[in-house]
Amino acid sequence: QVQLVESGGGLVQAGGSLRVSCEASGSGCSIQVMGWFRQAPGKQRELVATLTSGGSPNYADSVTGRFAISRDNAKNTVSLQMNSLKPEDTAVYYCRAVGVWSAGVGWLDDSWGQGTQVTVSS
């Protein structure tokens, strides 16, 4: 599987903005879907947003209109711009890669990043 390295996140006041980014290691890979999930304390991990290599986004209802996902297929990076943040957005945000094809190897297992903390204070 590819390794996913996240950056960004941190602490912000309600109404503020943050950006998290993720880069997949390994050259010669193409990734069908990249996206973000989050997990708040005591809750299950949930989808935030995903984006296909063809440019089709999918957002959770709770973030639609506030978050924007983007990716660079050539660099295998994905970013999530989070605006109008709310305390309920507080969670560990995980990068996800699904449908990874490695030239010369074939299909690889789907991958998760290690997570980055986003905390929104009220």
Phi and psi in degrees as GROMACS dihedral restraints (atoms count N, CA, C in turn):
[ dihedral_restraints ]
;  ai    aj    ak    al  type     phi  dphi    fc
    3     4     5     6     1   -81.7    20    10
    4     5     6     7     1   154.1    20    10
    6     7     8     9     1   -92.5    20    10
    7     8     9    10     1   136.7    20    10
    9    10    11    12     1  -111.5    20    10
   10    11    12    13     1   124.4    20    10
   12    13    14    15     1  -115.4    20    10
   13    14    15    16     1   118.7    20    10
   15    16    17    18     1   -96.9    20    10
   16    17    18    19     1   154.3    20    10
   18    19    20    21     1  -146.4    20    10
   19    20    21    22     1   164.1    20    10
   21    22    23    24     1    94.6    20    10
   22    23    24    25     1  -158.0    20    10
   24    25    26    27     1    80.9    20    10
   25    26    27    28     1  -170.2    20    10
   27    28    29    30     1   129.1    20    10
   28    29    30    31     1  -156.0    20    10
   30    31    32    33     1  -113.3    20    10
   31    32    33    34     1   134.2    20    10
   33    34    35    36     1  -147.4    20    10
   34    35    36    37     1   153.3    20    10
   36    37    38    39     1   -79.7    20    10
   37    38    39    40     1   156.0    20    10
   39    40    41    42     1   -55.6    20    10
   40    41    42    43     1   137.2    20    10
   42    43    44    45     1    92.9    20    10
   43    44    45    46     1   -11.5    20    10
   45    46    47    48     1   -84.5    20    10
   46    47    48    49     1  -172.9    20    10
   48    49    50    51     1  -130.2    20    10
   49    50    51    52     1   151.2    20    10
   51    52    53    54     1  -146.2    20    10
   52    53    54    55     1   159.0    20    10
   54    55    56    57     1  -131.8    20    10
   55    56    57    58     1   131.2    20    10
   57    58    59    60     1  -116.6    20    10
   58    59    60    61     1   144.1    20    10
   60    61    62    63     1  -132.4    20    10
   61    62    63    64     1   159.0    20    10
   63    64    65    66     1  -146.3    20    10
   64    65    66    67     1   135.9    20    10
   66    67    68    69     1  -124.3    20    10
   67    68    69    70     1   132.8    20    10
   69    70    71    72     1   -92.3    20    10
   70    71    72    73     1   131.1    20    10
   72    73    74    75     1   -80.6    20    10
   73    74    75    76     1   164.2    20    10
   75    76    77    78     1    96.3    20    10
   76    77    78    79     1   121.4    20    10
   78    79    80    81     1   -86.6    20    10
   79    80    81    82     1   161.0    20    10
   81    82    83    84     1    76.2    20    10
   82    83    84    85     1    16.8    20    10
   84    85    86    87     1  -108.2    20    10
   85    86    87    88     1   144.3    20    10
   87    88    89    90     1  -122.2    20    10
   88    89    90    91     1   143.1    20    10
   90    91    92    93     1  -124.1    20    10
   91    92    93    94     1   123.9    20    10
   93    94    95    96     1   -69.1    20    10
   94    95    96    97     1   -47.6    20    10
   96    97    98    99     1  -132.4    20    10
   97    98    99   100     1   130.4    20    10
   99   100   101   102     1  -124.3    20    10
  100   101   102   103     1   146.8    20    10
  102   103   104   105     1  -171.7    20    10
  103   104   105   106     1  -168.2    20    10
  105   106   107   108     1  -132.0    20    10
  106   107   108   109     1   137.7    20    10
  108   109   110   111     1  -123.1    20    10
  109   110   111   112     1   165.2    20    10
  111   112   113   114     1  -143.1    20    10
  112   113   114   115     1   154.6    20    10
  114   115   116   117     1  -139.5    20    10
  115   116   117   118     1   117.5    20    10
  117   118   119   120     1   -91.8    20    10
  118   119   120   121     1   157.8    20    10
  120   121   122   123     1   -55.4    20    10
  121   122   123   124     1   129.8    20    10
  123   124   125   126     1    77.4    20    10
  124   125   126   127     1     5.0    20    10
  126   127   128   129     1  -122.0    20    10
  127   128   129   130     1   162.7    20    10
  129   130   131   132     1   -77.9    20    10
  130   131   132   133     1   155.4    20    10
  132   133   134   135     1   -66.6    20    10
  133   134   135   136     1   136.4    20    10
  135   136   137   138     1  -132.4    20    10
  136   137   138   139     1   152.9    20    10
  138   139   140   141     1   -69.8    20    10
  139   140   141   142     1   138.7    20    10
  141   142   143   144     1  -106.9    20    10
  142   143   144   145     1   -56.5    20    10
  144   145   146   147     1  -163.1    20    10
  145   146   147   148     1   145.9    20    10
  147   148   149   150     1  -134.4    20    10
  148   149   150   151     1   160.4    20    10
  150   151   152   153     1  -146.2    20    10
  151   152   153   154     1   125.6    20    10
  153   154   155   156     1   -78.9    20    10
  154   155   156   157     1   166.1    20    10
  156   157   158   159     1   -65.7    20    10
  157   158   159   160     1   -22.2    20    10
  159   160   161   162     1   -85.3    20    10
  160   161   162   163     1    -3.6    20    10
  162   163   164   165     1    97.4    20    10
  163   164   165   166     1    16.4    20    10
  165   166   167   168     1   -93.4    20    10
  166   167   168   169     1   115.8    20    10
  168   169   170   171     1   -91.0    20    10
  169   170   171   172     1   158.8    20    10
  171   172   173   174     1  -142.2    20    10
  172   173   174   175     1   126.5    20    10
  174   175   176   177     1  -121.7    20    10
  175   176   177   178     1   147.5    20    10
  177   178   179   180     1   -68.1    20    10
  178   179   180   181     1   146.8    20    10
  180   181   182   183     1   -56.8    20    10
  181   182   183   184     1   -34.7    20    10
  183   184   185   186     1   -68.3    20    10
  184   185   186   187     1   -17.8    20    10
  186   187   188   189     1  -116.1    20    10
  187   188   189   190     1    -7.1    20    10
  189   190   191   192     1   -57.4    20    10
  190   191   192   193     1   130.4    20    10
  192   193   194   195     1    89.7    20    10
  193   194   195   196     1   -13.2    20    10
  195   196   197   198     1  -114.0    20    10
  196   197   198   199     1   -34.0    20    10
  198   199   200   201     1  -107.8    20    10
  199   200   201   202     1   150.1    20    10
  201   202   203   204     1  -136.4    20    10
  202   203   204   205     1   126.9    20    10
  204   205   206   207     1  -102.3    20    10
  205   206   207   208     1   143.8    20    10
  207   208   209   210     1  -145.3    20    10
  208   209   210   211     1   159.8    20    10
  210   211   212   213     1  -150.6    20    10
  211   212   213   214     1   158.3    20    10
  213   214   215   216     1  -117.6    20    10
  214   215   216   217     1   104.7    20    10
  216   217   218   219     1   -63.5    20    10
  217   218   219   220     1   -35.9    20    10
  219   220   221   222     1   -67.0    20    10
  220   221   222   223     1   -33.9    20    10
  222   223   224   225     1   -99.1    20    10
  223   224   225   226     1    -4.6    20    10
  225   226   227   228     1    53.5    20    10
  226   227   228   229     1    50.0    20    10
  228   229   230   231     1  -120.1    20    10
  229   230   231   232     1   151.9    20    10
  231   232   233   234     1  -139.2    20    10
  232   233   234   235     1   140.8    20    10
  234   235   236   237     1  -129.8    20    10
  235   236   237   238     1   154.7    20    10
  237   238   239   240     1  -130.9    20    10
  238   239   240   241     1   113.8    20    10
  240   241   242   243     1   -91.2    20    10
  241   242   243   244     1   120.8    20    10
  243   244   245   246     1  -113.8    20    10
  244   245   246   247     1   116.3    20    10
  246   247   248   249     1  -115.7    20    10
  247   248   249   250     1   163.6    20    10
  249   250   251   252     1    48.7    20    10
  250   251   252   253     1    48.5    20    10
  252   253   254   255     1   -66.2    20    10
  253   254   255   256     1   146.5    20    10
  255   256   257   258     1  -120.6    20    10
  256   257   258   259     1   156.1    20    10
  258   259   260   261     1   -55.0    20    10
  259   260   261   262     1   -31.7    20    10
  261   262   263   264     1   -73.0    20    10
  262   263   264   265     1    -5.3    20    10
  264   265   266   267     1   -82.9    20    10
  265   266   267   268     1    -6.9    20    10
  267   268   269   270     1   -61.5    20    10
  268   269   270   271     1   124.7    20    10
  270   271   272   273     1  -177.5    20    10
  271   272   273   274     1   171.5    20    10
  273   274   275   276     1   -89.2    20    10
  274   275   276   277     1   127.1    20    10
  276   277   278   279     1  -100.7    20    10
  277   278   279   280     1   128.7    20    10
  279   280   281   282     1  -115.2    20    10
  280   281   282   283     1   134.5    20    10
  282   283   284   285     1   -83.0    20    10
  283   284   285   286     1   147.3    20    10
  285   286   287   288     1  -136.6    20    10
  286   287   288   289     1   138.6    20    10
  288   289   290   291     1  -127.4    20    10
  289   290   291   292     1   126.4    20    10
  291   292   293   294     1  -127.8    20    10
  292   293   294   295     1   136.7    20    10
  294   295   296   297     1    72.9    20    10
  295   296   297   298     1    63.6    20    10
  297   298   299   300     1  -100.2    20    10
  298   299   300   301     1   122.9    20    10
  300   301   302   303     1  -112.1    20    10
  301   302   303   304     1   124.7    20    10
  303   304   305   306     1  -110.3    20    10
  304   305   306   307     1   124.0    20    10
  306   307   308   309     1   -60.5    20    10
  307   308   309   310     1   128.5    20    10
  309   310   311   312     1    87.8    20    10
  310   311   312   313     1   -13.7    20    10
  312   313   314   315     1  -116.1    20    10
  313   314   315   316     1   -44.8    20    10
  315   316   317   318     1   111.2    20    10
  316   317   318   319     1  -157.0    20    10
  318   319   320   321     1   -71.8    20    10
  319   320   321   322     1   135.4    20    10
  321   322   323   324     1  -106.9    20    10
  322   323   324   325     1   163.5    20    10
  324   325   326   327     1   -64.7    20    10
  325   326   327   328     1   149.9    20    10
  327   328   329   330     1   -63.2    20    10
  328   329   330   331     1   154.7    20    10
  330   331   332   333     1  -128.1    20    10
  331   332   333   334     1   151.7    20    10
  333   334   335   336     1  -120.2    20    10
  334   335   336   337     1   144.7    20    10
  336   337   338   339     1   -80.3    20    10
  337   338   339   340     1   175.4    20    10
  339   340   341   342     1   -82.8    20    10
  340   341   342   343     1   -14.9    20    10
  342   343   344   345     1   100.0    20    10
  343   344   345   346     1   148.3    20    10
  345   346   347   348     1  -135.7    20    10
  346   347   348   349     1   137.6    20    10
  348   349   350   351     1   -81.7    20    10
  349   350   351   352     1   131.6    20    10
  351   352   353   354     1  -120.5    20    10
  352   353   354   355     1   122.4    20    10
  354   355   356   357     1  -123.7    20    10
  355   356   357   358     1   126.1    20    10
  357   358   359   360     1  -115.5    20    10
  358   359   360   361     1   117.8    20    10
  360   361   362   363     1   -91.4    20    10
  361   362   363   364     1   148.3    20    10
